[in-house]
Amino acid sequence: MAPPPILALSGIRYSLGGQPILAGVDLSVGPAERLTLVGRNGAGKSTLLRILAGEPLADGGERFVQPGTRIALLAQEPGFADAATVADYVAGGRSGTAADDYRVAAILDEVRLPAGQAPGELSGGEARRAAIARALIGEPEVLLLDEPTNHLDLPTIEWLEARLAAWRGACVMVSHDRRFLATLSQAVLWLDRGIVRRMDGGYGGFDEWSTGILEREAVERHKLDRLIERETEWAGRSIRARRTRNEGRLRALQELRRVRRTQGGPVGRASIEAGAASASGSLAIVARSIAKSWGARSIVTGFSTRITRGDRVGLIGANGAGKTTLLRMLIGDLAPDSGSVRLGEGLLPVVIDQRRAALDPRSTPWEVLAGANDHLDVRGRPLHVMSYLRQYLFRDEQARQPVRTLSGGECNRLLLAKALAQPSNLLVLDEPTNDLDADTLDLLQEAIADYDGTVLLVSHDRDFLDRVVTSTIVLEGDGGATEYAGGYSDYLVQRGSRDAEPEPAVRRDKPAPAQREPAVARQRLGYKRERALAELPIRIEGLTAEIATLQRDLADLGLYSRDAAGFTARGARLQAAQAELDAAETEWLELEMLREELRRQAG
């Protein structure tokens, strides 16, 4: 027999602007249960967590909590206004605890935060860690976590997974991170069309279970529609002849129609489409031995890569390791201290920033997309603003509401809508998965897969990386950056195989000759390769200058009329020079990567 719940809701109702969000929610949380709360963006997940925490938001229904039960809520956007230091903020999570309490020091050490720092100076990831520390320090019987992995780097996400796996209390989690949910969840609460359904079992079985429910509902709706059609036909044909005797049947028909009106179908899915990329060359980005430092701290040292059209490259690393810095260098937004970055011809990047800087909270979604116009240009074709917003699951009334009223996921959907409407051949995504629901993540994945340009992606979402990227650049935090084939799981395998390389065997019965170096350390590129490495940059520089001259000559509109043969010859030479440049850069990059690998093995 299951123990009685320590926290429960019954018949909870909540509306926003006349739109029902929660329509009679029933749910219970038992001791030590780890529950996942899922639902589309705007379904009311954050509101439901706040009601569970005790905020008086509900329009009706009852909340039960066992006396003495401590509840902690980790909100999406924690507030630091009343705290002078990080220690003060964290101590506020436990009644009667001072900022200099040993428990505060212990939890701050665990999340790697300085006690005396002002909360306003924290980065997004540091603020998230402080909020987690505040939630944990009170050792509550129920933890309510709203997007706990947002802004966290991979090491911190893995630490939080281990911490929650050992947690003795109950936990209700809202998260877009599927790997996180699959690791921790024991049951799923599905908030859909205002009610909550429960599935006992891990998150891995949710898709099949929810799809089965929607398919059964579709069959029932079809049967109900057919019954209404038959009854309506009967009513129109025989109402006058049989009116007195069939009032009951007419009332039954009206009831059927009422049921069908209130029986909502499955909520639509966002229609995210990246569209055709603008024409560009086969080569997107070539970086040669780039390095960047901030003061005495090295961000990237001697990193080289060659990214071609159609590549999907993920960048991962701890917060502060330099992912955004490297990303900005690769797209030409930030100059390296040394080395060079060459962008392909005709490259048109579009950038989605994790800070949502492109969104004015006072503007409306309509204004963000089209300004004062009724239509916007979506990849070269006009489309009405309302039609485009509906593709991204925005309700009609939201088009004219301020952006500040949108949820985090809805803000990210609006950013995606704005960015993907623009013509581009390089899509740059900095933490695009934050706050997105599972359906929108699936569609974003499909849009990236169908995009025929190049994608650069910074993300801590391990499942999303595995589904999307073709290679992964890992920043180690000490200036080192290494590119691995495949996604996050592939990186772990390759890193593991490198870490597991056996040490050279040493015979104990016969000492090795003095001053003898290991064989790997004696490996060299060889004279021809070393010479090529020295000469290729000069050749690349010469070809780049020649191409610029040829392009300038061909831009002269009168050249063809003055010298048709010369125009044709320059055009042919331009194509040949571009091919030679690509070949030279490829050869240089391969030699440079070989040299770096030999250095790594020797070290």
N, C-alpha and C positions, 0 to 999 in steps of 0.2 A: 504494500500500500504506500502510495506516494505521500511524502510529508506535506502538511498544509503550506500554502504560499505565504511568503513574507511580504509580498507586495502584489497588489491586484487592482485592475480597473474593470468597471462594469458599466456598460451603456454610455461610454464617453462620447459626447458630441461637441463639435467645434466647427464654426463657420468663419470665413474671412471674406469680407466684402460681399456678403450674400451668397458666396459659393461654399457649399458644404465640403469640409475637408475630412473630418472624422464623423462617421454616421453610425454611432453605436458600437464603439470598440470595446471588446472584452479580451482581457489577457491576464495571465498570472505569472509570477516569477517565484520559483522555488529556491530553497537554500542551495547555494553552490552551483546553480545552473548557469551555463554559458550560452546565452541566446543571441542570435543574429537578427536584427530588425532590417528588413529589406523593403524596397519599394521605389517607384520612379521618383525623379526630382519633382518637388512640389507636392508629393503625396501627403506630407505631414509628419515625416519621421522625426525631425528635430522638435516639432511641437509636441509630439507624443512623448518623447524623452523628457521634455520640460514638465509635462503633466505628471509623468511618473516621479519626477524629482520633487513634486509638491507645489509647483507654480499654479496659481488659481486662474488658469486660462480656459478651462472647459466651459461650454455653455450648458452642459447637463451631464448626468452620470455620477458615479461614485468611485472614490479611490480608497482602498484599504491598505494600511501598512501596519505590520505587527509592532506593538509598542516597544520602544527602545532601538528600533532598527535604524542604523545610520546609512544614509544614502549620499553618494557623491556624484555630481554631474560634471563631465568634461564637455564643455560647449565648443562649438566650432570656432567661435570668436571670443576667447576669454577676455575679461576686462581687468586692467591693471590700475585703474584710476586711484584706488585708495591705498596703494602700496608704495612706500618710498624705495624699498629694495626688493630684490628677488626673494630674500629670506623672509621678509614681512609677508609677501604674497603667498609663499608656500605655507608658512605657519598658519595663515588664515583658514587653511583646509582642516585644521584640527582644533576644536574648541579648547581654550585655555592654554594653548601652546605659544611660547614666546619665540621670537626670531632666532635667539641664541640657543634654543633647545638642541640637544644632541641628535634628536630624531630629524630635525630640519637639516642639520649639517650632513647627516648620513644620507638622506634622500637626495640632497643637492650634489653630493659626491657621486652618487649613483648615476645621476643624469648629467654630470659634468657641467655644472653651472656655478659661477661665483656668487657667494651669498650677498655681497655688498653692491652688486651692480644694479643700476636703475632699470626697472622693467621696460621703460620706453626705449632703451638702447638695445634690446634683444632683437635678433633676427627672427624670421618666421619660424625656423626650426627650433631655436632656443626658446622662444615663447611657448611653443608647443610642449617642449620638455618641461618647462616650468609649470604649465597647467597640468601635465600628467603627474608631476611630483606633488602638487597641491591635492589632486584627487586621491593619490595613494597614501598620503601621510596619515589621513584620518582612519585608515584601515576599516573602511565601511563594509557593511554586510552586502550592500548592493552598489556596484559601479555602473554608471550610465555613461557610455563613451560615444560621442558624436564625431565621427571621422578622426579617430585618434592618430592615424598614420599620416595625415596631411602635413606636409613640410618636413617630415622626418626622413633622414637618410637611411640607407639599408642597414647599417650596423645597429642603429637605434630601433628600427622596426623589429629586427631579430631579437634584440634585448627585450622589447616590450612583449613580444610573443612568448618568450620564456617566462617573463614576470607574470603574465596573465595565466599561463598554463599552470603555474604553481599557486595561483590565487585561491584562497579558501572560500572567499565570498562568492556571491552571484554577480553576473556581469551581463549587461545588455549592450550590444555593439551595433553601431551604424558605420559602415565602411564601404568604400568602393574597391578596396584591395581584396581581390578574390583569394589570393594565396593566404593572406592573413585570416580571412574568415574560414577557409577550408581547414586551416591548422587548428583553430580554436573552438569553432562552434559545435554545440551538441544538439541544438534545435534551431529552427528558423521560424521567425514571425514575419509573415508577409502582409504588409499594409497595402491593400489594393482596393481602390474605389470606396474608401472610407471605412472598411472593416479589416480586421486582422484574422488571418488563418494561421494555424500552427502546423509545422511539419517536424516531427520528432526524428532527428537524424542530422548528420553533418551537412554543411552547405554544399558539398559536392553533389548531392542528390536533388538540389532545389530546382534546377532547370527542368529536369524530366517531370518532377512532381507538379510544378506550376503549369507546365505546358499541358499536362493531362487535365488539370482543372479547367483551363481555358478551352480545350477541345470539347469537354463534356458540356460546358456552358454554351458553346456555339451550337451544339446539337439541340440542347433544350430551347434555345432561342429560336432555332429554325422550326421546331415542332410547335412552339407557341405562335409564331407568325402564321403558320399554315392553319392552325385552329382559328385564329382571329379572322383570317381570310374566309374560311368556310362560314363562320358565324355571321360575319358582315354580309356575305352574299345571301344567307337565309333571311337576315333582318330586312334587307332591301326588297326581297321578293315577296315576303308573306307577312310583313308587319301589320298591314291593314286587315287582312283576312283573319289573323290569329292574335290580334293585339291583346285581347282580354286574357286569353289563356296562356300567353307566353311572356308576361311581364317579368317573370323570374329568369327566363332565358336571356332577355334583353339586359337585365341587371347583371347577369353573369358575363355577358359580352363587354359591358362597360368596365367591369372589374378586370377582365383580361387585358383590355387596353390600358388600364391604369397600371397594372403590373408590368406590362411591356415598356411603358414610358419610364418607369422607375428602375427597370432592369438594365443598368448600364453595361455596355459591351466592354471588352478589354480596352484599356487605355492605349491610344496610338503610340507608335514608336517614332522616334525622331528619324527624319530622312536626311542623313548627312551624306553629301556628295561632294567629293573634291573636284570632280570634273577633269577635263583635259588640260594638261599643263601646256604653257606657252613653249614655243619652239626654242630649243637650245642645243648646244653641242653635246657630244657624248661625254665630255669631261666636265664635271661640275666644280670640284675643288681640288687643288693640289697644294699641300703644305709641306715645306721643306725645312727641317731642322728648326722649327719655331720654338722660341723660349719667351717666357714672361715672368717677371718678378714684381711683387709689390713690396718696396723697401728691401729688407733683408730676407724676405720670405719668397722662396721659389715656387711658382705655380705650375709651370710647365717647362721642361728642359729638353731640347733636342727632339721634339716630336715631329714625325713625318707621316703623312697619309695621302692616299689618292682616292677620291670619291667620285664615282662615275654616275651618270644619269640612271635613275631607278634604284640606287642604293638606299637602304633604310638603316641609318646609323644611330645607335643609342649611346648616350653618355651617362655613366654612373660613377658614383664616388660619394664619400662622406660629405656632409654639409661643410662648406668652406674649402673643399679640395680644389675648386677652380673650374667646375663644370661650365658655369655660365661664362666665365672668362675665356675658356677654350672655345666655346660655342661662338662667342662674339668675334674671336680672331678668325675662325673658320669662315664666317660669312662676310668678313671684311669690315666689320663694325668697330674693331679694335686692332690697332697695329701691334705686332709682336715686337719685343725688344731686339730680337735677332731672328734670322731666318726669313722666309718669305711665304706668302699665301697668294696663289693665283686662282682667280675665279673664272669659270668657263664663260664663253661668249654668250651674250643674251640672257644671263642669269637674272631671274626675277624672283627674289625671295619675299615671302610673307611670314611674319613673325607673330606668334601668340605668346604673350608674356604672362608668367605666372602671377605677377602682381596686379593683373587686370588694370594696368595703367591706362588702357585705351577706353575705359568705361568711366564716364562722368556720372556719379550717383544721382545728379539732378536731372539728367537726360532721360528720355524714354527709349525703349527698344526701337520704336519707330524712328526716332531722331538718330540713334546710333547707326542704324542701317542706311537710312535714306535722307536724313536731314529734314527739310521742309517738303520734299517730294513725295509723290504717291508710289513711285516705282524706283527700283534700283537695278543696276546692271549686274547680273549674276553670270559670271564667266561669259560675257559677250552677248547675253540676251536679256531683254527687259522683263522684270517680274514684279508683280504688285507686292508691296511690303507685307500685307496680311497673309498672302499665300506663302511667302517665304518664311514668315514667323511660324505659321502652322506646321511647316515641314520640321521645325525644331521644337514642336510640342508646346508652343506658347498659346495660351488662350487669347481670344480676341480682346478681352478687356485688359490684358496685360500690356498690349501694344502701347497704350497711352499712360501707363503707370510709371512712376520714377524707377530707375534702375535699383535704387536703394531698397525697394520693396521685394526684390527678387532674392531667391535662395542662392547659396553658393553655386550649386549645380546649374541653376538657371543662368547665372552670370557667365559661367564657363560655356554654356550652350550658345549664349548670345555672342561671345567672343569668337567661337568657332564659326557661327553663322556669318559674322562680319569678315573674318579672315578667308573663309573658303569661297566667298562670293568673288574675291579678287582673282584676276588671272595671275598665275605664278608657275614656276617650275622648280622652286625650292621651298619646301614647307618646313618651318622651324618652330618646334613645339617645346616650350619650357614648362614642364609639369602639366601637361594637358589633362591628365586624368583626375585631378583634384576635384572632389565633390560630384563627379559624374555618376549616374546610376548605371547598373549593369547593361541595360539595353542600349544606352547611349555609348557606352564603352565598346560594345560589340559593333555598333554602326560606325564609330570612329575607326575601329580596326579595319572594317571593310572598306571605308573610304580611303584609308592609307594604302591598303592593298591594291585598290583600283587606280590610285594616283600614278600617273606615268612620269612624274618628275622625281626629284630627290627629296628625302626626308631626313632631317636631323632632329633627334628627340632626346630631351633630358627627362628622366623619370626614375622614380623609386618603386614603381609598380612592377614587381617581378613577373607576374602573370602576363601583363600587357607587353612587356619587353619580349618575353618568349614568343608571343603571338605575332609580333610586328617586325622586329628588327632583323637585318641580315648580318650585322656585325656590331660589336660592342666595344666602345673605348672606355677603359677603366682608369680613372685618376686616383693615384695612390695617396695623394696628400703631401708627398715629399718632392714634388716636381716630376715624378715619373708618370708616364701615361703609356698604356699598352693597349693595342687593338686586338680583339679576339673575334674569330668567326662565330656567327650565331648570336643567340640571345643570352639571358642571364644564366639559365641552367647550363648552356654550353660553356659559358665563361667559367662556371664553377668546376666543371669537368676538366677543362683545359688548365685552369689554375692548379687544380689538384694534381694533375699529372706532372706539372712542372715542379710543384712542391715535393712530389714523391720521387723525383729523380734520385736514384741511389748514389750514395757517395762512392768514389773510386775505392775498390778493395785494396787493403794494405796488408801485405804479408808480414806477419810478426816474426817469422823465423829468419828473415833476411832483410836487413834494412835497405831502404831505397838509396840509390846513389845521391850523394850530397849535391845541392844546388840544382837538382833536376826539377823542371817545371812540369805540371800536368800537361798531358797532350793537348787538351782543349785550349789551354792558355797559349800554346805555341802556334795555334791556327791563326793564319793571317789571310787577308783578302787576296794577296798576290800583287805583283808589280802592275800587271795590266789593269786590274780592277782599281787599285789605288790611283793609277794615272787617270782612269776614266772618271773616277769620283772628283778628281781635281779639275779635269777639263770640261766635264759636262755642264757645270754651272755657267762657265764662260760661253759655251755653245748655246745654252738656253737663253742667256741674256741677249746674245746676238740675234737669235731667231725672234725673240720677243720684240726687239727694236725693229727688225726687218718687217715683221708683220704689222707693226704700228705704222711704219712708213707706207707700206703697200695699201693699207686700209685708208690712209689719208689721201693717197693718190687716187684711189678708186672712188673716193667721195667727191672728187672734182667732176661736176656734171658735164663739163665741156671736153673732158679728156677723150671720150670715144669719138666725138666729131673731129678732133684734131689728130688723133693717132689711134685708129681702131685696132691695129695690130698690137700696139703697146698696151692698150687697155686689156685685150685678150691675154697677152703674155703676163701681165701683172696679176690678172685673176687666176690664171693657172698656177703661177708661182705662190700666190697666197694660199691656195689649197695645199700645195706641196709643203710649204713652210709650216703650216698648222699641223700637218701630219708628222713632220719631222720633230716639231716641238713636243707633241704628245709622246712620240717614241722616246725622245731624249729624257723627258720628265719621268716616264715609266722606268727606263733603265736606271736613271739616277736614284729613284725611290727604292727600287729593288736592291741596288747596291748598298744604299744607306741603311735599309732594314737589315740586310745581311751583316753589315758591320756592327750595328747595334746588338744583333743577336750574338755575334761572336764576343763582343765586349761583355755581354751579360753572362755568357757561359764562363768566360775567363774570370769574371769577378766572383 
